[in-house]
Amino acid sequence: MGKKVLVAEDELRIGNLLKMYLERESYNVELVANGDHALEKALSEPFDLVILDILMPGKDGFTILEEIRKTIKTPVIMLSAKGEENDLKRGHDLGANEYILKPFSPRDVISKIKLLLNE
Protein backbone atom coordinates (compact mmCIF):
# COMPACT_ATOMS: atom_id res chain seq x y z
CA MET A 1 0.00 0.00 0.00
CA GLY A 2 0.92 3.63 -0.37
CA LYS A 3 1.15 6.43 2.11
CA LYS A 4 -0.73 6.21 5.38
CA VAL A 5 -3.67 8.58 6.01
CA LEU A 6 -5.65 9.02 9.23
CA VAL A 7 -9.27 10.07 8.61
CA ALA A 8 -11.11 11.31 11.71
CA GLU A 9 -14.78 11.70 10.74
CA ASP A 10 -17.80 10.81 12.87
CA GLU A 11 -20.29 10.74 9.97
CA LEU A 12 -19.80 7.18 8.73
CA ARG A 13 -21.13 7.92 5.24
CA ILE A 14 -18.53 10.67 4.75
CA GLY A 15 -15.74 8.70 6.42
CA ASN A 16 -16.40 5.62 4.31
CA LEU A 17 -16.64 7.70 1.13
CA LEU A 18 -13.24 9.29 1.84
CA LYS A 19 -11.77 5.89 2.68
CA MET A 20 -13.04 4.40 -0.57
CA TYR A 21 -11.64 7.24 -2.71
CA LEU A 22 -8.31 7.23 -0.89
CA GLU A 23 -7.91 3.46 -1.16
CA ARG A 24 -8.64 3.68 -4.90
CA GLU A 25 -5.58 5.96 -5.04
CA SER A 26 -3.53 3.32 -3.14
CA TYR A 27 -3.47 5.12 0.21
CA ASN A 28 -3.50 3.05 3.39
CA VAL A 29 -6.42 4.53 5.37
CA GLU A 30 -7.19 4.34 9.07
CA LEU A 31 -10.72 5.61 9.83
CA VAL A 32 -11.77 6.70 13.32
CA ALA A 33 -15.07 8.28 14.37
CA ASN A 34 -14.11 9.77 17.73
CA GLY A 35 -11.81 12.67 18.58
CA ASP A 36 -10.19 10.90 21.52
CA HIS A 37 -9.27 7.92 19.31
CA ALA A 38 -8.04 10.25 16.57
CA LEU A 39 -5.66 12.02 18.95
CA GLU A 40 -4.39 8.72 20.36
CA LYS A 41 -3.77 7.33 16.85
CA ALA A 42 -2.12 10.51 15.57
CA LEU A 43 0.30 10.59 18.49
CA SER A 44 1.11 6.87 18.58
CA GLU A 45 1.44 5.93 14.89
CA PRO A 46 3.25 7.57 11.98
CA PHE A 47 0.89 9.00 9.35
CA ASP A 48 1.79 10.82 6.16
CA LEU A 49 -1.38 12.95 6.38
CA VAL A 50 -4.27 13.54 8.79
CA ILE A 51 -7.81 14.57 7.82
CA LEU A 52 -9.74 15.99 10.79
CA ASP A 53 -13.43 16.73 11.08
CA ILE A 54 -14.00 19.52 13.56
CA LEU A 55 -17.20 18.40 15.29
CA MET A 56 -16.76 14.88 16.66
CA PRO A 57 -17.57 13.03 19.88
CA GLY A 58 -14.77 13.41 22.39
CA LYS A 59 -12.12 15.95 21.50
CA ASP A 60 -12.91 18.29 18.61
CA GLY A 61 -10.67 18.71 15.56
CA PHE A 62 -9.25 22.03 16.75
CA THR A 63 -8.13 20.48 20.05
CA ILE A 64 -6.62 17.49 18.24
CA LEU A 65 -4.75 19.75 15.82
CA GLU A 66 -3.41 21.87 18.68
CA GLU A 67 -2.20 18.77 20.53
CA ILE A 68 -0.54 17.07 17.58
CA ARG A 69 1.17 20.28 16.45
CA LYS A 70 3.11 20.28 19.74
CA THR A 71 5.17 17.34 18.45
CA ILE A 72 4.17 16.38 14.89
CA LYS A 73 4.50 18.33 11.63
CA THR A 74 2.40 15.90 9.55
CA PRO A 75 0.21 17.71 6.99
CA VAL A 76 -3.35 18.21 8.27
CA ILE A 77 -6.54 18.89 6.35
CA MET A 78 -9.47 20.23 8.37
CA LEU A 79 -12.81 19.04 7.03
CA SER A 80 -15.91 20.76 8.34
CA ALA A 81 -19.35 22.21 7.79
CA LYS A 82 -18.16 25.12 9.96
CA GLY A 83 -17.22 27.70 7.37
CA GLU A 84 -17.29 30.95 9.28
CA GLU A 85 -14.24 33.12 8.78
CA ASN A 86 -13.14 32.75 12.41
CA ASP A 87 -13.20 28.93 12.08
CA LEU A 88 -11.03 29.07 8.96
CA LYS A 89 -8.62 31.46 10.68
CA ARG A 90 -8.47 29.32 13.82
CA GLY A 91 -7.70 26.19 11.79
CA HIS A 92 -4.89 27.90 9.92
CA ASP A 93 -3.56 29.58 13.08
CA LEU A 94 -3.35 26.17 14.77
CA GLY A 95 -1.36 24.78 11.87
CA ALA A 96 -3.83 23.25 9.39
CA ASN A 97 -2.43 23.00 5.89
CA GLU A 98 -5.88 23.02 4.25
CA TYR A 99 -9.45 23.69 5.33
CA ILE A 100 -12.13 22.01 3.19
CA LEU A 101 -15.80 22.82 3.64
CA LYS A 102 -18.60 20.25 3.52
CA PRO A 103 -20.13 19.38 1.17
CA PHE A 104 -17.00 18.65 -0.81
CA SER A 105 -15.87 16.77 -3.90
CA PRO A 106 -13.84 13.66 -2.99
CA ARG A 107 -11.74 14.29 -6.11
CA ASP A 108 -10.93 17.78 -4.81
CA VAL A 109 -9.80 16.26 -1.50
CA ILE A 110 -7.59 13.78 -3.37
CA SER A 111 -6.07 16.63 -5.41
CA LYS A 112 -5.27 18.60 -2.25
CA ILE A 113 -3.74 15.53 -0.62
CA LYS A 114 -1.51 14.91 -3.64
CA LEU A 115 -0.35 18.53 -3.54
CA LEU A 116 0.42 18.35 0.18
CA LEU A 117 2.33 15.09 -0.25
CA ASN A 118 4.15 16.31 -3.37
CA GLU A 119 2.74 13.51 -5.54
DSSP file with accessible surface (Angstrom, degrees, kcal/mol):
  #  RESIDUE AA STRUCTURE BP1 BP2  ACC     N-H-->O    O-->H-N    N-H-->O    O-->H-N    TCO  KAPPA ALPHA  PHI   PSI    X-CA   Y-CA   Z-CA
    1    1 A M              0   0  163      0, 0.0    26,-0.2     0, 0.0     3,-0.1   0.000 360.0 360.0 360.0 166.2    0.0    0.0    0.0
    2    2 A G        -     0   0   42     24,-2.5    25,-0.2     1,-0.2    24,-0.1   0.322 360.0 -21.9 -86.6-146.3    0.9    3.6   -0.4
    3    3 A K        -     0   0   75      1,-0.1    25,-2.6    24,-0.1     2,-0.5  -0.234  68.6-111.6 -68.1 154.3    1.2    6.4    2.1
    4    4 A K  E     -a   28   0A  47     23,-0.2    44,-2.7    -3,-0.1    45,-1.2  -0.757  32.8-173.2 -97.3 127.3   -0.7    6.2    5.4
    5    5 A V  E     -ab  29  49A   0     23,-2.9    25,-2.6    -2,-0.5     2,-0.6  -0.970  14.5-150.5-123.5 131.0   -3.7    8.6    6.0
    6    6 A L  E     -ab  30  50A   0     43,-2.3    45,-3.2    -2,-0.4     2,-0.6  -0.886  12.9-166.6 -97.4 123.7   -5.7    9.0    9.2
    7    7 A V  E     -ab  31  51A   0     23,-3.1    25,-2.7    -2,-0.6     2,-0.7  -0.959   4.1-170.9-112.8 116.8   -9.3   10.1    8.6
    8    8 A A  E     +ab  32  52A   1     43,-3.1    45,-2.3    -2,-0.6     2,-0.3  -0.904  29.0 140.2-108.2 103.4  -11.1   11.3   11.7
    9    9 A E        -     0   0    1     23,-2.3    47,-0.1    -2,-0.7     6,-0.1  -0.954  38.3-162.3-149.6 121.2  -14.8   11.7   10.7
   10   10 A D  S    S+     0   0   57     -2,-0.3     2,-1.0    45,-0.3    23,-0.1   0.681  74.9  85.1 -83.7 -16.1  -17.8   10.8   12.9
   11   11 A E     >  -     0   0   85      1,-0.2     4,-2.8     2,-0.0     3,-0.4  -0.756  69.4-157.7 -85.2 107.0  -20.3   10.7   10.0
   12   12 A L  H  > S+     0   0  110     -2,-1.0     4,-3.1     1,-0.2     5,-0.3   0.851  87.6  56.9 -57.8 -37.2  -19.8    7.2    8.7
   13   13 A R  H  > S+     0   0  179      2,-0.2     4,-1.9     1,-0.2    -1,-0.2   0.942 113.3  40.2 -60.0 -45.3  -21.1    7.9    5.2
   14   14 A I  H  > S+     0   0   13     -3,-0.4     4,-2.6     2,-0.2     5,-0.2   0.930 116.0  50.5 -70.3 -44.3  -18.5   10.7    4.7
   15   15 A G  H  X S+     0   0    0     -4,-2.8     4,-2.5     1,-0.2    -2,-0.2   0.930 112.9  45.6 -60.1 -44.9  -15.7    8.7    6.4
   16   16 A N  H  X S+     0   0   84     -4,-3.1     4,-2.6    -5,-0.2    -1,-0.2   0.872 111.0  53.4 -68.3 -34.8  -16.4    5.6    4.3
   17   17 A L  H  X S+     0   0   56     -4,-1.9     4,-2.4    -5,-0.3     5,-0.2   0.946 111.4  45.5 -63.0 -48.0  -16.6    7.7    1.1
   18   18 A L  H  X S+     0   0    3     -4,-2.6     4,-2.8     1,-0.2     5,-0.2   0.927 112.6  51.5 -59.9 -45.0  -13.2    9.3    1.8
   19   19 A K  H  X S+     0   0   63     -4,-2.5     4,-2.8    -5,-0.2     5,-0.2   0.930 109.8  49.5 -58.8 -45.5  -11.8    5.9    2.7
   20   20 A M  H  X S+     0   0   78     -4,-2.6     4,-2.0     1,-0.2    -1,-0.2   0.945 113.7  44.7 -61.0 -48.0  -13.0    4.4   -0.6
   21   21 A Y  H  X S+     0   0   49     -4,-2.4     4,-0.9     1,-0.2    -1,-0.2   0.905 115.0  48.5 -64.4 -41.4  -11.6    7.2   -2.7
   22   22 A L  H ><>S+     0   0    1     -4,-2.8     5,-2.3    -5,-0.2     3,-0.7   0.913 110.3  50.4 -66.0 -42.0   -8.3    7.2   -0.9
   23   23 A E  H ><5S+     0   0   76     -4,-2.8     3,-1.9     1,-0.3    -1,-0.2   0.861 103.7  59.4 -66.4 -32.7   -7.9    3.5   -1.2
   24   24 A R  H 3<5S+     0   0  158     -4,-2.0    -1,-0.3     1,-0.3    -2,-0.2   0.794 104.9  51.0 -61.6 -27.7   -8.6    3.7   -4.9
   25   25 A E  T <<5S-     0   0   83     -4,-0.9    -1,-0.3    -3,-0.7    -2,-0.2   0.192 126.4-105.4 -93.7  12.9   -5.6    6.0   -5.0
   26   26 A S  T < 5S+     0   0   74     -3,-1.9   -24,-2.5     1,-0.2     2,-0.3   0.696  70.6 146.7  72.1  23.4   -3.5    3.3   -3.1
   27   27 A Y      < -     0   0    4     -5,-2.3     2,-0.7   -25,-0.2    -1,-0.2  -0.661  51.2-127.2 -84.5 148.0   -3.5    5.1    0.2
   28   28 A N  E     -a    4   0A  65    -25,-2.6   -23,-2.9    -2,-0.3     2,-0.4  -0.873  35.6-159.9 -92.7 115.1   -3.5    3.1    3.4
   29   29 A V  E     -a    5   0A  10     -2,-0.7     2,-0.5   -25,-0.2   -23,-0.2  -0.856  21.2-169.0-112.3 131.5   -6.4    4.5    5.4
   30   30 A E  E     -a    6   0A  56    -25,-2.6   -23,-3.1    -2,-0.4     2,-0.5  -0.979  16.8-160.9-111.5 121.5   -7.2    4.3    9.1
   31   31 A L  E     +a    7   0A  45     -2,-0.5     2,-0.3   -25,-0.2   -23,-0.2  -0.917  13.0 174.4-109.9 126.2  -10.7    5.6    9.8
   32   32 A V  E     -a    8   0A  18    -25,-2.7   -23,-2.3    -2,-0.5    -2,-0.0  -0.962  20.3-162.1-128.4 149.9  -11.8    6.7   13.3
   33   33 A A        +     0   0   42     -2,-0.3     2,-0.4   -25,-0.2   -25,-0.1   0.214  69.3  68.7-115.6  14.7  -15.1    8.3   14.4
   34   34 A N  S  > S-     0   0   39     22,-0.1     4,-2.3     1,-0.1    24,-0.2  -0.998  70.3-137.5-139.9 136.2  -14.1    9.8   17.7
   35   35 A G  H  > S+     0   0    0     22,-3.0     4,-2.4    -2,-0.4     5,-0.2   0.848 104.7  54.3 -62.5 -37.5  -11.8   12.7   18.6
   36   36 A D  H  > S+     0   0   69     21,-0.4     4,-2.2     1,-0.2    -1,-0.2   0.931 111.3  45.2 -63.5 -43.2  -10.2   10.9   21.5
   37   37 A H  H  > S+     0   0  104      1,-0.2     4,-2.8     2,-0.2    -2,-0.2   0.882 110.8  55.0 -66.6 -37.6   -9.3    7.9   19.3
   38   38 A A  H  X S+     0   0    0     -4,-2.3     4,-2.8     2,-0.2    -2,-0.2   0.928 109.5  46.0 -61.5 -45.7   -8.0   10.2   16.6
   39   39 A L  H  X S+     0   0   19     -4,-2.4     4,-2.0     2,-0.2     5,-0.2   0.936 112.8  50.2 -63.3 -44.8   -5.7   12.0   18.9
   40   40 A E  H  X S+     0   0  129     -4,-2.2     4,-1.4     1,-0.2    -2,-0.2   0.936 114.3  44.6 -59.3 -46.4   -4.4    8.7   20.4
   41   41 A K  H  X S+     0   0   52     -4,-2.8     4,-2.1     1,-0.2     3,-0.3   0.927 111.6  52.2 -63.1 -47.3   -3.8    7.3   16.8
   42   42 A A  H  < S+     0   0    7     -4,-2.8    -1,-0.2     1,-0.2     5,-0.2   0.842 115.1  41.8 -61.0 -34.0   -2.1   10.5   15.6
   43   43 A L  H  < S+     0   0   79     -4,-2.0    -1,-0.2    -5,-0.2    -2,-0.2   0.684 120.1  41.2 -87.0 -18.7    0.3   10.6   18.5
   44   44 A S  H  < S+     0   0   79     -4,-1.4    -2,-0.2    -3,-0.3    -3,-0.2   0.619 112.9  46.0-107.0 -14.4    1.1    6.9   18.6
   45   45 A E  S  < S-     0   0   51     -4,-2.1     2,-0.4    -5,-0.2    -1,-0.1  -0.969  82.4-112.0-129.6 147.7    1.4    5.9   14.9
   46   46 A P        +     0   0  110      0, 0.0     2,-0.4     0, 0.0    -3,-0.1  -0.635  37.8 179.3 -80.0 126.2    3.2    7.6   12.0
   47   47 A F        -     0   0   13     -2,-0.4   -42,-0.2    -5,-0.2     3,-0.1  -0.949  30.4-147.8-122.5 148.2    0.9    9.0    9.3
   48   48 A D  S    S+     0   0   67    -44,-2.7     2,-0.3    -2,-0.4   -43,-0.2   0.722  87.2   5.6 -83.1 -22.5    1.8   10.8    6.2
   49   49 A L  E     -b    5   0A   0    -45,-1.2   -43,-2.3    25,-0.1     2,-0.4  -0.978  63.0-150.4-159.6 148.3   -1.4   12.9    6.4
   50   50 A V  E     -bc   6  76A   3     25,-2.3    27,-2.7    -2,-0.3     2,-0.5  -0.986   3.1-161.9-125.7 132.8   -4.3   13.5    8.8
   51   51 A I  E     -bc   7  77A   2    -45,-3.2   -43,-3.1    -2,-0.4     2,-0.5  -0.976  17.4-168.3-112.0 121.5   -7.8   14.6    7.8
   52   52 A L  E     -bc   8  78A   0     25,-2.9    27,-3.3    -2,-0.5     2,-0.2  -0.946  16.5-152.3-118.7 122.9   -9.7   16.0   10.8
   53   53 A D  E     - c   0  79A   5    -45,-2.3    27,-0.2    -2,-0.5     3,-0.1  -0.563  17.4-142.4 -74.5 152.8  -13.4   16.7   11.1
   54   54 A I  S    S+     0   0    1     25,-1.0     7,-2.3     1,-0.2     2,-0.9   0.933  84.2  54.6 -85.2 -49.4  -14.0   19.5   13.6
   55   55 A L  S    S+     0   0  102      5,-0.2   -45,-0.3     6,-0.1    -1,-0.2  -0.745  73.7 135.8 -94.5 104.5  -17.2   18.4   15.3
   56   56 A M        -     0   0   18     -2,-0.9   -22,-0.1     2,-0.2   -23,-0.0  -0.949  60.6 -87.5-138.2 159.9  -16.8   14.9   16.7
   57   57 A P  S    S+     0   0   66      0, 0.0   -22,-3.0     0, 0.0   -21,-0.4  -0.378 103.2  10.3 -62.4 149.3  -17.6   13.0   19.9
   58   58 A G  S    S+     0   0   50    -23,-0.2    -2,-0.2   -24,-0.2     2,-0.1  -0.566 128.7  12.0  79.3-141.9  -14.8   13.4   22.4
   59   59 A K  S    S-     0   0   84     -2,-0.2   -24,-0.2     1,-0.1   -21,-0.1  -0.381  81.5-125.0 -69.6 144.1  -12.1   16.0   21.5
   60   60 A D     >  -     0   0   51     -5,-0.1     4,-2.3     1,-0.1    -5,-0.2  -0.391  26.4-102.8 -85.2 167.9  -12.9   18.3   18.6
   61   61 A G  H  > S+     0   0    0     -7,-2.3     4,-2.8     1,-0.2     5,-0.2   0.840 119.7  55.2 -60.1 -36.1  -10.7   18.7   15.6
   62   62 A F  H  > S+     0   0    4     -8,-0.3     4,-2.5     2,-0.2    -1,-0.2   0.929 109.6  46.6 -63.6 -43.8   -9.2   22.0   16.8
   63   63 A T  H  > S+     0   0   42      2,-0.2     4,-2.4     1,-0.2    -2,-0.2   0.919 113.1  49.4 -63.6 -42.8   -8.1   20.5   20.1
   64   64 A I  H  X S+     0   0    0     -4,-2.3     4,-2.9     2,-0.2     5,-0.3   0.942 111.4  48.8 -61.7 -47.3   -6.6   17.5   18.2
   65   65 A L  H  X S+     0   0    0     -4,-2.8     4,-2.4     1,-0.2    -2,-0.2   0.932 110.8  50.5 -59.1 -45.4   -4.8   19.7   15.8
   66   66 A E  H  X S+     0   0   91     -4,-2.5     4,-0.5     1,-0.2    -1,-0.2   0.917 113.3  46.4 -59.8 -42.4   -3.4   21.9   18.7
   67   67 A E  H >< S+     0   0   66     -4,-2.4     3,-0.9     1,-0.2     4,-0.4   0.926 113.8  45.6 -68.7 -44.7   -2.2   18.8   20.5
   68   68 A I  H >X S+     0   0    1     -4,-2.9     4,-3.4     1,-0.2     3,-1.6   0.853 103.9  63.5 -72.1 -28.4   -0.5   17.1   17.6
   69   69 A R  H 3< S+     0   0   37     -4,-2.4    -1,-0.2    -5,-0.3    -2,-0.2   0.695  88.3  72.0 -68.4 -14.6    1.2   20.3   16.5
   70   70 A K  T << S+     0   0  141     -3,-0.9    -1,-0.3    -4,-0.5    -2,-0.2   0.795 124.7   2.0 -66.8 -27.0    3.1   20.3   19.7
   71   71 A T  T <4 S+     0   0  109     -3,-1.6     2,-0.4    -4,-0.4    -2,-0.2   0.552 121.2  65.4-134.7 -17.1    5.2   17.3   18.5
   72   72 A I     <  -     0   0   36     -4,-3.4    -1,-0.2    -5,-0.1   -29,-0.0  -0.940  43.4-170.4-123.4 136.1    4.2   16.4   14.9
   73   73 A K        +     0   0  167     -2,-0.4     3,-0.1    -3,-0.1    -4,-0.1   0.192  39.6 142.2-105.0  13.3    4.5   18.3   11.6
   74   74 A T        -     0   0   28     -6,-0.1   -25,-0.1     1,-0.1   -26,-0.1  -0.268  63.6 -97.2 -53.2 137.3    2.4   15.9    9.5
   75   75 A P        -     0   0   29      0, 0.0   -25,-2.3     0, 0.0     2,-0.4  -0.336  44.3-159.8 -58.7 139.7    0.2   17.7    7.0
   76   76 A V  E     -c   50   0A   0     19,-0.3    21,-2.5   -27,-0.2    22,-1.4  -0.991  13.0-163.1-128.9 131.8   -3.3   18.2    8.3
   77   77 A I  E     -cd  51  98A   0    -27,-2.7   -25,-2.9    -2,-0.4     2,-0.4  -0.966  14.4-147.2-110.5 122.8   -6.5   18.9    6.3
   78   78 A M  E     -cd  52  99A   0     20,-2.8    22,-3.4    -2,-0.5     2,-0.5  -0.768  13.6-167.1 -86.3 136.2   -9.5   20.2    8.4
   79   79 A L  E     +cd  53 100A   1    -27,-3.3   -25,-1.0    -2,-0.4     2,-0.3  -0.988  24.4 140.5-128.0 118.0  -12.8   19.0    7.0
   80   80 A S  E     - d   0 101A   1     20,-2.2    22,-2.2    -2,-0.5   -27,-0.0  -1.000  59.9-136.5-158.7 156.9  -15.9   20.8    8.3
   81   81 A A  S    S+     0   0   74     -2,-0.3     2,-1.0    20,-0.2    -1,-0.1   0.536  85.8  98.9 -85.1 -10.0  -19.3   22.2    7.8
   82   82 A K        +     0   0   62      1,-0.2    -2,-0.0     5,-0.1    -1,-0.0  -0.682  43.2 159.4 -82.2 101.5  -18.2   25.1   10.0
   83   83 A G        +     0   0   29     -2,-1.0    -1,-0.2     4,-0.1    18,-0.1   0.230  18.5 131.5-113.0  15.1  -17.2   27.7    7.4
   84   84 A E    >>  -     0   0  109      1,-0.1     4,-2.0     4,-0.0     3,-0.8  -0.338  68.5-114.2 -66.8 150.6  -17.3   31.0    9.3
   85   85 A E  H 3> S+     0   0  168      1,-0.3     4,-2.6     2,-0.2     5,-0.2   0.870 115.7  55.0 -55.4 -39.1  -14.2   33.1    8.8
   86   86 A N  H 3> S+     0   0  111      1,-0.2     4,-2.4     2,-0.2    -1,-0.3   0.850 106.8  51.5 -67.8 -29.6  -13.1   32.8   12.4
   87   87 A D  H <> S+     0   0   11     -3,-0.8     4,-2.6     2,-0.2    -1,-0.2   0.928 110.8  47.6 -69.1 -44.2  -13.2   28.9   12.1
   88   88 A L  H  X S+     0   0   54     -4,-2.0     4,-2.3     2,-0.2     5,-0.2   0.940 114.2  47.2 -60.0 -45.8  -11.0   29.1    9.0
   89   89 A K  H  X S+     0   0  122     -4,-2.6     4,-3.2     1,-0.2     5,-0.2   0.925 111.2  51.0 -62.4 -45.3   -8.6   31.5   10.7
   90   90 A R  H  X S+     0   0  110     -4,-2.4     4,-2.1     2,-0.2    -1,-0.2   0.925 109.6  50.5 -60.5 -44.2   -8.5   29.3   13.8
   91   91 A G  H  <>S+     0   0    0     -4,-2.6     5,-2.6     1,-0.2     4,-0.5   0.942 114.8  42.7 -59.0 -46.1   -7.7   26.2   11.8
   92   92 A H  H ><5S+     0   0   92     -4,-2.3     3,-1.1     1,-0.2    -2,-0.2   0.903 111.7  54.4 -69.0 -38.9   -4.9   27.9    9.9
   93   93 A D  H 3<5S+     0   0  107     -4,-3.2    -1,-0.2     1,-0.3    -2,-0.2   0.843 106.9  52.2 -62.2 -32.8   -3.6   29.6   13.1
   94   94 A L  T 3<5S-     0   0   38     -4,-2.1    -1,-0.3    -5,-0.2    -2,-0.2   0.565 131.3 -91.8 -81.2  -9.5   -3.4   26.2   14.8
   95   95 A G  T < 5 +     0   0   26     -3,-1.1   -19,-0.3    -4,-0.5    -3,-0.2   0.592  66.9 157.8 114.0  12.7   -1.4   24.8   11.9
   96   96 A A      < -     0   0    8     -5,-2.6    -1,-0.2    -6,-0.2   -19,-0.2  -0.468  30.4-155.5 -67.3 140.5   -3.8   23.3    9.4
   97   97 A N  S    S+     0   0   69    -21,-2.5     2,-0.3     1,-0.3   -20,-0.2   0.770  77.6  10.8 -84.7 -30.1   -2.4   23.0    5.9
   98   98 A E  E     -d   77   0A  55    -22,-1.4   -20,-2.8    -7,-0.1     2,-0.4  -0.979  58.7-155.3-145.0 156.1   -5.9   23.0    4.3
   99   99 A Y  E     -d   78   0A  20     -2,-0.3     2,-0.5   -22,-0.2   -20,-0.2  -0.958  16.7-171.4-136.1 110.5   -9.5   23.7    5.3
  100  100 A I  E     -d   79   0A   8    -22,-3.4   -20,-2.2    -2,-0.4     2,-0.3  -0.921  13.7-139.8-110.5 129.5  -12.1   22.0    3.2
  101  101 A L  E     -d   80   0A  76     -2,-0.5   -20,-0.2   -22,-0.2   -18,-0.0  -0.635  30.4 -90.2 -88.8 142.1  -15.8   22.8    3.6
  102  102 A K  S    S+     0   0   32    -22,-2.2     2,-0.1    -2,-0.3   -19,-0.0  -0.725 105.9  51.8 -84.9 144.2  -18.6   20.3    3.5
  103  103 A P  S    S+     0   0  134      0, 0.0     2,-0.3     0, 0.0    -2,-0.1   0.605  86.0 163.5 -72.4 155.7  -20.1   19.4    1.2
  104  104 A F        -     0   0   38     -2,-0.1    -2,-0.1    -4,-0.1     3,-0.1  -0.892  43.0-108.6-137.1 164.4  -17.0   18.6   -0.8
  105  105 A S    >>  -     0   0   58     -2,-0.3     4,-2.0     1,-0.1     3,-0.6  -0.863  20.7-145.3 -93.3 123.6  -15.9   16.8   -3.9
  106  106 A P  H 3> S+     0   0   19      0, 0.0     4,-2.5     0, 0.0     5,-0.2   0.874 102.6  56.6 -56.8 -34.1  -13.8   13.7   -3.0
  107  107 A R  H 3> S+     0   0  173      1,-0.2     4,-2.3     2,-0.2     5,-0.1   0.868 104.4  52.1 -64.8 -36.1  -11.7   14.3   -6.1
  108  108 A D  H <> S+     0   0   68     -3,-0.6     4,-2.3     2,-0.2    -1,-0.2   0.911 108.8  50.3 -65.3 -41.1  -10.9   17.8   -4.8
  109  109 A V  H  X S+     0   0    2     -4,-2.0     4,-2.5     2,-0.2    -2,-0.2   0.938 110.2  50.0 -61.4 -44.9   -9.8   16.3   -1.5
  110  110 A I  H  X S+     0   0   13     -4,-2.5     4,-2.7     1,-0.2    -2,-0.2   0.923 109.7  51.5 -59.6 -43.6   -7.6   13.8   -3.4
  111  111 A S  H  X S+     0   0   65     -4,-2.3     4,-2.1     1,-0.2    -1,-0.2   0.918 110.7  47.6 -60.4 -44.2   -6.1   16.6   -5.4
  112  112 A K  H  X S+     0   0   51     -4,-2.3     4,-2.5     2,-0.2    -1,-0.2   0.891 110.9  51.8 -65.2 -38.6   -5.3   18.6   -2.3
  113  113 A I  H  X S+     0   0    0     -4,-2.5     4,-2.4     2,-0.2    -2,-0.2   0.943 108.7  50.4 -62.4 -46.7   -3.7   15.5   -0.6
  114  114 A K  H  <>S+     0   0   70     -4,-2.7     5,-3.1     1,-0.2    -2,-0.2   0.896 111.0  49.6 -61.0 -38.6   -1.5   14.9   -3.6
  115  115 A L  H ><5S+     0   0  132     -4,-2.1     3,-1.2     3,-0.2    -1,-0.2   0.932 111.7  47.9 -64.4 -46.1   -0.4   18.5   -3.5
  116  116 A L  H 3<5S+     0   0   39     -4,-2.5    -2,-0.2     1,-0.3    -1,-0.2   0.844 116.2  43.7 -63.6 -34.5    0.4   18.4    0.2
  117  117 A L  T 3<5S-     0   0   17     -4,-2.4    -1,-0.3    -5,-0.2    -2,-0.2   0.306 111.1-120.5 -95.4  10.7    2.3   15.1   -0.2
  118  118 A N  T < 5       0   0  153     -3,-1.2    -3,-0.2     1,-0.2    -4,-0.1   0.908 360.0 360.0  53.0  47.6    4.1   16.3   -3.4
  119  119 A E      <       0   0  111     -5,-3.1    -1,-0.2    -6,-0.1    -2,-0.1  -0.808 360.0 360.0-107.2 360.0    2.7   13.5   -5.5
